[in-house]
Amino acid sequence: MEDSLMISLPSFLIESVPPERIHPENVFAELDGSFYRISTTDYRPEPFHFEKDNHRIVLLGTPVYEGKIEKRKLCGDFLNHHESPEWLREINGEFLFIHADPEKKELSITNNRFTSPPFYYYARNGRFVGSFSYGDLWRRLHRLGLLEIREEGFFELLLFKRIFGEKTHDRTSLFLKPGSILRWNGKGVTIESYWRPDFRAKSCLSLQEYAHSLQEGIADSILRRTSDGKRYGLFLSGGMDTRVILASFRKVGILPVCFTVNSFENREVKIARQVAAIAGAEHVFLPFKKRHYLRTFPHALRITGAMQLPMCMFLGFEKEVSSHADVAFHGHGFDYFFQGMYIPALHPEVLGHRLEYRRMRTVPADICRFFLNTVSYRTKGGDALEFVKPGERERLQQGLETEIERIKKDAESFCEDPYDIFEYLTFHNLSRHYTYGDHWSINTNAEQRTLSFDNALYDLYQTLRASDRFDGRIQRTCLMNLDPRLGRLLSANNAYPMYADSLLRTYYQIRNALLMRLGILDSKFYRDDGFQRMGLPLDYVLRTDFRPMIDELLESERLSAIPFIDMDSVVRRVKGWMETDRGGDQVLYSLMTIDQFLKQLEQSD
């Protein structure tokens, strides 16, 4: 008998409702004869409601205001200052305001610079429907008969594990851009931007000065986000980001309970436990339950809405986490802000082996084409274009290039360095990044708070040159300053000391290979093996947990109905992959995701 999974999926929907279909108790607001209803379940933190002088506000998220968490004061001041861009820019972190204004007879949605929580909306023909969850919006539009499927989003998901711009998987809804105020008067929408990034003013400090600024910024972010005196936890990996965070928690005198999820006690878990022990923090190992990936997949798909691939390994631990913590922190964002994760790099190869050593790669004049061909999160496991009908490839690729060119043009108004433009093509909408599903999967266990989504830390990131962030220079120095013991401890990603730069890692790479060949080092622990990292290798999971869905994919009428999908190629290639013990990886997972996402429409009928 399988262990039960406890997963509380968050849901939040605001929509206009015809007067004859609304019950007085369900009315959030009446504006100029239009009625609006909010329905929500299991949203963390619970939406905060505020009412004054017939104005109604619902606040999602836990923003920081005047240095601390104080939602009631924030909402009261919002009524007086919500028209002021300068005031709005001072609200720190993750939030979404929904404001029913009886004087202007309009509904407004105000989000933050991180687009977290995100907001997706339909606003046509006198009808408004909006949600933080595209999955909720997608199903609601389907029930209302308003859904018009858009294939371009599936094309991008197949190639990049994510969606670019403001589009969705249907032709009638959109994603709200960062730092925006959406206003709906019952007839049409206007969108005003109150915040724009600015990467032009670069600082010129020493490495130690940058590391000190980062250390102070993380400490301040922690103090701001722990000002409400709750029980705090940290999802701890064996990598650098959460190691820096835990060391920073210890520095400010707070020790969160640390959680590490995995299939078994591998290198990742063992090193994470060592990290917690050095910091003096309690560590809790959360092992996956049987067939974890298969059983959590429908929930992951609901959470992501296929805006990203549903790789949500943190689902299913609500009972274990909530018994220790009310709020869960994590390390997302630090790798791409302060480790330079997506700065283009070149690795030399020797005898077919890629070395750890890396150097910055020059960004050419044609940034968009370069980005599409080289960005590191292109789906792996095969050529995704193989599954696109030859006659459709040029049209879809041109559409994608046009989208990326539009984002690049936007970036040129506040970026002067080509590396900043290159990175902005990824980070123009942060909650659309392919890793954002992890935020929501953590949130099903306890309220998640993202330390990197801090205004001051983002401002610091904007002032840093790519060369200073490359190869994790600033963050590694910050870690060594915080606690040299944690810097000397091995990284679970590669079993090299965390403080090592890419040149020194190359030395360890060659040394470890020789020592493993001589039998001096334990090859099971030190080898570059996906089973020793966070989660199970995707190829393995596809052939075990997901095999029923792969078999379903081969005969899917849903997938074949997508105009650009070449089902002959899908069947031929997938059958070939399944006959071996590897192959397909993220490309196959993308195809399966699209198929199962469309299947949810059938299940909602």
GUZA-725822 format. One record per residue: residue in one letter; z, x, y of N, C-alpha, C in turn. Coordinates in steps of 0.02 Angstrom, whole numbers, plus 50000, padded with zeros to 5 digits. Layout:
aZXYZXYZXY ...
//
This chain:
m500005004249940500005000050000500005004450062 e499545002950109499485007050169500035005450219 d500255010750256500735009750310500415005450363 s500825001150394500564996750446500455000750510 l499944998650547499795001750612500034997050667 m500404999650715500634995650771500244997950833 i499774993850855499354995550912499344989650960 s499594990551021499584985351072499004986951120 l498464983351111497874984651152497964981351221 p497894985251274497964982251341497354978051359 s497484972751396496944968451419497124965951489 f496614965851533496724963251601496054960751627 l496044954451648495414951451672495574947051732 i495194947951786495224943451843494544940151850 e494544933551860493904930151866493974923851908 s493424922051939493394915651974493264910251923 v493584904551934493554899051885493394892551922 p492944888551896492794882051928493424877751933 p493514873951987494124869951997494294865451939 e493784862651906493924857951852494184861351789 r494134868051787494344871651727494974875851737 i495284875151795495874879151809496504874951806 h497024877651774497674874351773498084877151831 p498424872851869498804875351928499264881251913 e499554881451853500014886851837499664893451827 n499004893251815498624899451802498264902151863 v498374899051920498014901151981498344907352010 f497954912752016498194918652052498114917552127 a497534914752146497404913652217496864908452225 e496884904852282496344900452302496084902952369 l495444904552371495144907352431494514903452448 d494554899652502493974895952526493684891352471 g494134888052435493924883352384493774886452316 s493794893152312493684896552248494354898352217 f494414897152152495034898552116494944904952075 y495484908952073495474915252035496054915451986 r495894917651926496384917851873496444925051847 i497054927051832497184933551801497474932451732 s497184935551683497464935351615497584942451592 t498174943751564498344950551545498824950551486 t498754955551443499214956551387499304964051375 d499914966051362500084972851340499824978351386 y499764976851451499544982051498500154986151519 r500074992851514500614997351535500385001451595 p500825001851646501434997951655501264990651671 e501734986251664501604979251678501354978451750 p500814974651760500554973751828501104971451876 f501114974551935501624973051985501354967852033 h501704962152038501484956552081501894956552145 f501544955452200501874955352266501564949852308 e501984945952343501724940452384502104940252450 k501724939452504502024938852571501524935352617 d501774930252652501364926452699500714924052667 n500764921652606500194919052568499694924352545 h499824930652563499424936152535499694937752466 r499254938852420499464940552352499154947252331 i499574951352301499364958052279499564958952206 v499124961852168499294964352101499134971752101 l499614975752083499534983052081499534985352008 l499004988851989498964991951923499084999451930 g499445002351882499575009451885500245010951917 t500415017351920501045019651950500895025052001 p500675023052061500525028052112501155030952144 v501065036552176501605039752214501505038152287 y502035035952320501985034152391502565037452428 e502395041352479502885045052518503325049352473 g502995052352422503325057252380503685054552320 k503685047852311504055045052254503725038552231 i503965035952176503715029652149504125023952179 e503805019852220504155014352253503635008852266 k503505004852215502955000052217503054994452268 r503654991952274503764986352321503634988452393 k503894994152413503774996552481503024997952491 l502705000852440501995002352445501594995952456 c501734990752418501364984552425501494981252493 g502114981552517502264978852583501884982452637 d501854989152633501484993052683500734992152675 f500514990752614499794989652602499534983952645 l499934978552651499714972852691499594974752763 n499974979552788499914981552858499384986952870 h499234990952818498824996852829498204997252784 h498054992052746497514992652697496824993452729 e496774992352794496144993352829496065000552853 s496585004652845496585011452871496385016452816 p495795019652821495605024652772496105030452769 e496375032352827496845037952829497475036252789 w497715030152795498315028052759498175027652684 l497605024852666497435024152595497385030952561 r497135035852598497045042552568497715045852553 e498255043352582498915046352569499245043652506 i498975038252478499255035652415499035040352360 n499515042652322499395048152275499335045652203 g498795047652169498755046552098498345040552076 e498575037452021498195032251986498425025252008 f497965021352035498145014552056497525010352065 l497645003752064497124998852080497474992952113 f497274991452175497544985652210497054979852205 i497314973952188496934967752191497274963452244 h496914961752296497214958552355496834952152371 a497194946552370496914940152391497124938852463 d496644939052509496784938552581496594931552604 p497094927152618496934920352638496634919852708 e496764924852750496504924652818495754926252819 k495554931352783494844933152779494484929152724 k494874925652683494604921752628494174926152582 e494464931852565494104936552522494584939852472 l494284941952417494624945852366494414953052374 s494894957752375494714964752380495024968752323 i494654973852302494874978452250494854985452280 t495424988952281495464995652308495675000452253 n495255005452240495415010252187495575017052217 n495635022152176495845028852198495295033952185 r495415040052205494905045352199494765047352127 f495215045652082495125047552011494815041951970 t494705036252000494455030151966494875028651904 s495525029551910495975028351854496555023951877 p496615017751854496185014651804495495013151832 p494995012951789494325011251811494275003751827 f493735001751859493624994651871492884993151862 y492744988351817492074986051804492034978751828 y491474976851857491444970151886490744967151882 y490754960451878490154956251883490254951951945 a489764951851990489814947852051489124945052068 r488984939252040488324936152051488394928552052 n487954925452090487884918152089488544914552097 g488954917152143489594913952157490134915052106 r490004919452059490504920652006490724927952007 f491374929051998491654935751997492074936651934 v491944942051897492334943851839492454951451842 g493074953651834493214960751837493764962851790 s493744969151768494254971651722494264979251725 f494844982151706494884989451697494524991351633 s494444986551587494154987751521493444985051518 y492954989451508492284986851502492204982751439 g492584984351387492554980451326492754973151339 d493284972051380493484965251397492934961751437 l492654965351486492134962351528491514960651487 w491324965251444490734964351401490794957951358 r491374957151328491474951251285491514944851327 r491824945151386491874939251428491184937051453 l490784941751474490104940051497489704937051440 h489804939551380489454936851322489654929551310 r490304928151315490534921251304490274916551358 l490184919151418489944915051473489184914451474 g488854917951429488124917851427487804921751483 l488164926751509487924930651566487734937851548 l487774939551484487664946451463486924947851453 e486674953051487485994955451478486044962851459 i485944964451396486044971251371485564976151404 r485844981851423485464987251455485454993251408 e484864995351388484805000551338484915007651365 e484825008651430484875015351458485565018551448 g486095014351450486755016951439486845019551368 f486555016051320486595018351250486215024951241 f485675025751278485295032051275485735037851299 e486085036851354486525042151381487105043451333 l487385038251305487935039151257487705043151197 l487095041951174486825045551117486735052951132 l486555054551194486415061551212487025065251238 f487495061651272488025065151308488735062551294 k488815057751250489475055051233489785051251291 r489405049651343489675046351402489115043251442 i489295039651498488815036351541488875039451611 f488305040451644488295043251712488205037651764 g488425039051825488315034451880488765028351877 e488485022651899488875016451902488645011251852 k488145012951812487865008051765488355006551708 t488215001251672488594999451612488084998051556 h488314994851503487864993051449487534986251459 d487634983351517487274977151533486974977751603 r486514973251619486134973851681486464970251740 t487034967251730487324963151783488004965651808 s488304970451773488954972951795488904980251815 l489404982451854489404989251880490104992251876 f490124998851885490745002751887490895004151961 l491525003351981491725004552051491835011952063 k491475014652112491505021852127492185023752156 p492355030252154493025032452177493135031452251 g493765030352269493955029652339493605024052373 s493575018252341493165012652367493585006352377 i493345002152423493614995452433493044990552420 l493114986552369492624981352353492884974852384 r492444971352420492634964952450492154959552425 w492434954052403492054948452376492264942152414 n491784938952447491924932952487491714926452453 g491574926852389491364920952352490614920352347 k490264924352386489534924052385489214930852369 g489514936152397489234942752387489754948152392 v489554954252375490014959952374489804965052426 t490304967952459490194973952500490674979352475 i490454985552479490874991152456490904996352512 e491514998152529491645003152581491995009052550 s491785015052568492105021052544492625023452594 y493245024452572493765026952617493935034352603 w493655037152549493795044152531493175047252502 r493065053552522492515057452493492785064452477 p492555067452422492765074352408492465079152458 d492725085152461492455090252505492585097152474 f492065100252448492115106752415491905112452460 r491785111152524491475116352566491975121552590 a492595119752601493085124552628493415128252570 k493185134352557493465138452503493995143252530 s494525144052492495045148852510494875155652480 c495205160752506495075167552482495755170952474 l496065169652417496735172252403496705176852342 s497255180252330497305184352270497415179952209 l497305182752150497415178952089498135176552084 q498605180852102499305178952099499465173252148 e499155173552206499275168152256498995161552230 y498405161752200498135155552171498585152952116 a498815157452072499245155352017499895152252043 h500165155152097500775152452127500645145552156 s500065144552188499895137952215499845132852160 l499545134852104499485130252048500165128552019 q500585133652012501265132651985501645127752029 e501615128652095501965124052141501665117052137 g501005116752132500675110252130500865106252069 i500905109552011501095106051949501825103751954 a502255108051979502965106251986503045100152031 d502685100152087502725094452133502465088152101 s501915088752063501645082852030502145080051979 i502485084351943502995082151895503555078551931 l503815081551985504375078452020504195071752050 r503575071252075503355064852102503325059452048 r503065061351989502935056451936503535055351890 t504085058651904504705057351866505255054851913 s505045052351971505545050152021505845043352005 d505615040051952505895033451935506405033851879 g506585039851857507145040751811507065037551743 k506475037751714506365034951648506425040351594 r506305038551532506295043351478505575046051472 y505505052751471504845055651476504655059451412 g504025058951395503755062451337503135066351357 l502925070851314502325074851326501945075551261 f501315073651261500895074851203500685082251205 l500975086051160500925093351160500435095851107 s499955099751129499495103051082499705110251074 g499285114051040499405121251034498995125251083 g498685121751131498255125051180498615126651245 m498215128451296498515130951358498775125451404 d498405120051412498565115151464499265112251457 t499425109651398500095106651389500635111951386 r500455118151370500935123651370501145125151442 v500665125251487500825126251558501245120451584 i501075114351563501445108451586502165108651562 l502265110251498502955110451471503355115951506 a503055121651517503405127051553503585124751624 s503155120751655503285118251722503845113051721 f503845108751671504405104051663505065107851659 r505075112951617505695116851608505905120151674 k505415122351712505555125651776505905121051825 v505725114551824506035109751870506645106351840 g506845108451780507465105951751507405099451713 i506805097851690506695091751650506375093851584 l506625091251529506335092851464506095086351431 p505445085251428505195079251393505235080151318 v505255074651282505165074851209504425076151195 c504295080951151503605082951138503345079751074 f502725077151077502405074051019501765077851003 t501655079150940501025082050917500755077850860 v500145075450867499835071350814499355075650774 n499315074350710498825077750668498855074950597 s498375077150557498335074650489498845077950443 f499005084250456499515087750417499785093450460 e500275097150435500585102350475500155108650473 n499645108550513499175114150515499375119050571 r498905123450588499045128550640499215125250706 e498865119950723498995116450787499715114050791 v499955110950738500635108150737501145113750737 k501035118950697501515124350692501595127950759 i501035129250793501085132650857501395128150910 a501215121750910501515117050958502275116750948 r502495116950886503215116850873503545123250900 q503205128850894503465135150922503505134750998 v503005131751029503005130951102503605126851124 a503715121251090504285116951107504945120651097 a505005124551044505625128151030505765133351084 i505245136951106505345141851159505585138551223 a505305132551238505495129051299506165125451291 g506405124751229507035121251217506955113751216 a506355111251200506225104151200506215101351129 e506395095051122506355091751057505615090751039 h505455091850975504765091150952504735086050895 v504245081450900504155076250849503435076750824 f503365077950760502695077950729502515070950708 l501925068650728501685061950712501085062450666 p501195061950600500635062650553500205056350552 f499555057350546499095051650539499275047650476 k499195041250482499275036950423498625037150383 k498655034550323498075034750278497475031350311 r496895034450305496265031950334496355030450409 h496685034950443496855033950514496235032550556 y495725036550549495145035850593494785029150582 l494705027250520494365020950505494765014950531 r495405015150521495835009350539495935008750614 t495905014350649495995013950722495335013150759 f494775014150725494125014050759493985007650797 p494085001650769493944995550808494354995150872 h494984997550869495404997650928495155002750979 a494945008550955494675013650999494045011251034 l493635007550998493025004851026493174999651079 r493684995551067493894990651117494144994151181 i494524999451172494805003051230494265006351272 t493795009651239493285013451276492705009051299 g492585003551265492014999451283491355003151276 a491355008251233490765012551222490525015651287 m490975016551335490825020451395490855027851378 q491275029451329491315036151299491325035151223 l491215040451186491305039851114492045038351100 p492195033751055492885031651043493275036651000 m493375042651026493755047750990494485047451013 c494845042350991495515040951016496035042250962 m496195048450950496625050250894497355048350905 f497545046450967498255045150982498465037950968 l498025033950940498185027050925498645026450864 g499095021450867499485019850808500175022750803 f500445025350859501105028550857501595025250906 e501485018950920501895015550971502635015450952 k502795013850890503495013450869503835020250875 e503495025450851503795032150852503885034750923 v503375033750965503405036451034503895032451076 s503845025851074504265021651118505005022251102 s505175024651042505885025651026506165031751062 h505725036051088505955042051123505785042051198 a505245038651217504995039351286504715032751312 d504795031751377504485026151412503825028151443 v503765034551460503175037251494502945043351456 a502295043851445502015049551409501525053351454 f501655059851461501195064251498500735067751448 h500215070851474499735074451432499375079551476 g498935083451445498625089051481497925087851506 h497655081851498496965080651517496845082051591 g496295085251605496095086751673496195094051692 f496715097251665496845104151684496305108851659 d496025107451601495515111951574494895112151619 y494675106451643494065106751685494215108151758 f494815106551783494985108451851495145115851858 f495565118451814495855125151825495685130351772 q495355128351718495115133251669494365134351676 g494035130551720493315131351728492925129651665 m493135124551630492865122851564492115121751565 y491845118951620491135117351621490715121851666 i491015127351688490625132251726490125135551677 p489485135651693488985138351645489145145551626 a489105146951561489285153651536488785155951484 l488755162451475488345165551423488795169551376 h488675168751311489035172551260488545176951224 p488665183451219488225187751179488325186351104 e487815187851065487855187050992487725193750959 v488095195050905488005201050866487945199050792 l487385200750762487265199150691487365191750677 g487135187550724487175180350714487845177250730 h488325181350753488985178750769489075178750845 r489285173050872489405172650944490075175850961 l490065180451008490675183851028491065179551078 e491715180751081492155177351128491985179251200 y491745185251210491605187551278491115182851312 r491245181351375490805176851412490755179151484 r490175177851513490085179151584489745173151616 m489845172551681489565166751716488805166951715 r488525161251705487795160451704487565157951771 t487045160951798486785158851863486495151851859 v486665147751909486395140951912485715141351948 p485175139351916484515139851947484395134452000 a483825134752032483665130052085483625122852059 d483325122052000483275115451970483925113851933 i484445112151972485105111051944485115105251894 c484765099951910484795093951868484515095251799 r483935098251796483635099751731484075104751692 f484335109651728484785114551697485405111151669 f485685106551707486275102851685486135098851621 l485585095151621485425090951564485305094951501 n485045101051510484885105151451485465109451426 t485955110751469486465115751451487185113351452 v487335107651483488045105651488488355105351419 s488955107751413489245109151347489425102951307 y489455097151338489645091251299489035087051277 r488445089951278487885086651244488085085451171 t487885079851144488075078351075487825083651027 k488255085450980488105090750932487985087750863 g487675091550821487555089450753486835088050736 g486405088150787485695086850777485365085350844 d484715084450842484335082850902484345075250912 a484725072950962484795065750973484125062550989 l483675066251021483025063451039482605061750977 e482785064550920482425062950859482465055550842 f482995052250866483095045150850482825040550904 v482465043450952482145039651005481395039350991 k481115033450993480395032850981480005037251029 p479515040951004479135045551047478855042151110 g478645035951104478355032451161478865030451213 e479515030851196480045028751242480395034751275 r480295040751248480675046551270480565048151343 e479935048451364479795050451433480095045551483 r480035039051469480315034051515481075034751521 l481415035451465482145035851467482375042451497 q482035047851482482235054351511482115054451586 q481565051451608481435051151680481965046951715 g482175041551684482705037451713483355041251718 l483515045151667484125049151668484085054651721 e483505057951726483415063051776483475060151847 t483215054151857483275050851922484005049551939 e484395047351889485105046151899485465052651918 i485335057951882485665064351896485445067151964 e484815066251981484575068352048484935064552103 r485065058152092485435054152142486145056752151 i486475058452096487155061252100487145068052134 k486635072052119486565078652151486475077852227 k486065073152247485955072052319486595070052353 d486995065952320487645064152347488095070252354 a488085074652303488505080652303488315085452359 e487685085652377487465090452428487755089052497 s488035083052507488335081552572489035084452578 f489345086752522490015089652527490095095752482 c489555098352454489575104452414489055109352441 e489245115752445488775120952466488635125852409 d489095126452363489035131052307488685127452249 p488165130452220487815127152163488275125752104 y488795129852094489265128552039489655122052052 d489835120752115490175114552131489725108552119 i489095109252137488615103752125488555102552050 f488485108052012488415107451939489015103751910 e489615105551931490215102251904490275095051928 y490065093651989490115086852015489675082051974 l489145084551945488725080251902489125077551843 t489655081151824490105078751772490665074551801 f490945076651858491575073751882491505068751939 h490895066151950490805061352005491215055051994 n491305053151932491755047551914492195049951857 l492805052051873493215055551824493395051351763 s493485044851773493665040751715493065038951671 r492485041651688491905040851644491775047151603 h492215052151611492145058251571492265056551498 y491965060451454491985058651383492685059051353 t493155062351386493835062851359494295057251382 y494065052951427494525048151458494805043051409 g494465041851354494745037351304495425039451279 d495565045951281496225048351260496775045751305 h496625044951370497125042351416497365035451393 w496875031151376497055024351357497355024051287 s497145028451242497455028351176498185030551180 i498345035351223499045037251234499425031351264 n499095027651308499415022051343499595016251297 t499325016151236499525010951189500205012351158 n500445018551166501095020551139501655020251191 a501495022151251501955022051308501525022751370 e501805020951428501415021651489501195028951498 q500545030051505500305036851516500275038351590 r500435044451609500345046851677499995053551674 t499485054351715499065060351713499275065051769 l499605070551751499855075151801499305078251843 s498725079451813498175082651850497865077851901 f497965071251892497695066451939498185065651997 d498265071052033498715071552090498305073752150 n498395070452206497975071952265498005079252285 a498605082152286498675089052308498355093852258 l498425092452193498105096752144497345096252148 y497095090352162496365089552169496125093252232 d496515092952285496335096652346496315104152332 l496805106552293496815113652274496185115352234 y496025111252186495425112352145494795112952189 q494745108752240494155108952282494075115452321 t494635118852335494615125052374494485131252332 l494495130552266494435136452222493705138052209 r493545144452209492875146652191492805146652115 a492195145552093492075145352021492275151951988 s492155157452022492315164051993493065164951982 d493475161552022494205161952014494455157751956 r494115152251942494325147851888494015149751822 f493465153451823493095155051762493545158651711 d493455156951648493825160151593494575158751598 g494765153451633495475151651637495905156551673 r495615160551719495995166051750496625163551785 i496545158451827497115156051866497645153051822 q497435148851775497925145351733498285150151686 r497925155251659498255160151616498785164051655 t498615165951716499085169551758499685165151774 c499555158851788500105154151802500575153651742 l500295153251681500715152851621501135159051612 m500845164951622501225171151614501785171651665 n501675169051725502195168951776502755164151758 l502575158451729503075153451711503505155751652 d503175158351599503545160451540503105165151499 p503205171651505502785176451468502805175351392 r503345172651366503385171451294502855166451272 l502745161351313502225156451297501535159351305 g501465164051352500815167251361500635171851303 r501135174951273501005179551217500915175851151 l501145169751148501085165751086500345164151073 l500155163751009499465162450992499235155651017 s498595155151033498275148751047498075145550981 a498195139150975497995135650913497245134950909 n496895135550965496175134650964495825140250926 n496095146450931495735152150902496195157350869 a496845156350873497335161050844497335167850879 y497155167950943497215173950984497765172751035 p498085178151060498615177151110498345173251170 m498745168751196498515164351250498355168151314 y498695173651326498585177251389497925181051390 a497595181751332497005186051327496395183051363 d496055187151402495425184951431494875185651378 s494255183851396493735183651346493575190551317 l493645195851357493525202551331494045204451279 l494685203151295495215204751248495175200251187 r494965193951196494885189551138494345192151091 t493845195451119493325198351077493605203851033 y494065207851061494405212851020494775209550963 y495165204350978495545200850925495065197550876 q494515195050900494015191950855493775196850803 i493595202850825493345207950779493905210550734 r494485211850765495065214350726495265209350672 n495335203050690495555197950642495065197250585 a494415197650601493905197050549493975202650498 l494095208650523494175214350478494815213750436 l495365211750468496005211250433495995205550381 m495635200150397495575194750347495155197050287 r494635200950302494215203450247494615208150202 l495085211850232495495216550193496095213050161 g496175206650175496725202850146497395203950180 i497385207050239498015208350275498245202250314 l497765198550342497925192350378497775186350333 d498185181150340498085174950302497465171350330 s496935171450292496305168550316496365161050326 k496795157650288496865150450296497145148750365 f497585153050391497885151750457497435154250513 y497125160050504496775163350559496035161650565 r495735159050512495015157950515494845152450565 d494215152550588493975147450635493785141250594 d494275137150582494205131550536494415125150572 g493985120150573494135113850606494755110450580 f494945111850518495535108650489496185111550519 q496135117150555496735120150584496825118050657 r496395113750682496435111750752496685104550758 m496635101850818496865095050830496415090050795 g496685086050751496285081050715495885084050658 l495515079750624495085082050569494375083250594 p494005087750562493305088950582492905082450576 l492485081050627492125074750628491655074050569 d491325079450550490875079150491491255076650429 y491855079150421492265077150363492445069750366 v492655067450425492865060550433492285055750422 l491685057750445491105053450436490955052350362 r491085057350321490925056850249491495053850208 t492065052950239492635050050203492825043250234 d493205043350287493435037150318492855032550337 f492335035450368491815031350398491215029950353 r491255031950291490665031050248490435023650244 p490885018750241490645011750241490235009950303 m490445012450362490075010950423489415014650425 i489385020650396488755024250393488255020550348 d488495018050291488055014150247487805007850283 e488245004750322488054998750360487535000450413 l487605006350442487135008650494486425008950467 l486335011050406485675012050377485275005550372 e485614999950370485274993450363485404988950424 s485574992050480485794988150538485214984950576 e485214978450579484734974850621484934975450694 r485574976450707485804977150776485514983450807 l485544988950770485294995250796484534995050803 s484204992250754483474991950755483214987550812 a483654983050837483444978550892483434982150959 i483754988050963483724991951026483034994851031 p482664993351085481944995151088481795002451077 f482235007051098482045014151094482245017351027 i482655014150987482895017150925482345017450872 d482235023350845481755024450791482135023950725 m482135018050695482535016950634482285021050575 d481635022250572481385026450517481695033350519 s481745036150580482065042750587482805042350571 v483135036850593483845036050579483965036050504 v483595031950468483705031250395483565037850360 r483005041050378482815047250344483325052750356 r483515053750419483965059150436484675057850411 v484925051850420485605050350399485685050950324 k485195048450286485225049250213485235056550194 g484845060650229484845067850216485505070950230 w485825068950285486485071650302487005069750249 m486985063550228487495061050181487435064250112 e486855067050097486765070350032487065077350032 t487255079850090487575086350096488295085450118 d488665090850124489365090250145489455091450219 r488915091950256488975092750329488325090750362 g488365089650428487775087750467487865080850497 g487605079950556487655073550591488145073850647 d488765075250631489295076350680489285071050735 q489255073250799489315068750855488705064150862 v488115066450844487515062250849487585056250802 l487795057450741487885052050693488445047450716 y488975050250743489535046150768489305041750826 s488855044450868488595040550924488195034550899 l487765035650850487375030150821487835024850792 m488345027050756488815022450726489195018550780 t489375021850834489735018650888489315013150920 i488685014550934488245009550964488185003550918 d488085004750854488004999350806488644995050802 q489224998150798489844994450792490024990850857 f489834993750913489964990450978489564983950982 l488934984150961488534978050960488814973050910 k489094975550856489384971150805489954967050834 q490324969850881490884966250910490664959850945 l490034959650969489784953450998489744947950946 e489524949850886489494944950832490184942350815 q490674946750816491354944850798491694940650851 s491434940950914491754937150968491464930150974 d490924928750937490624922050940491094916750911 
//
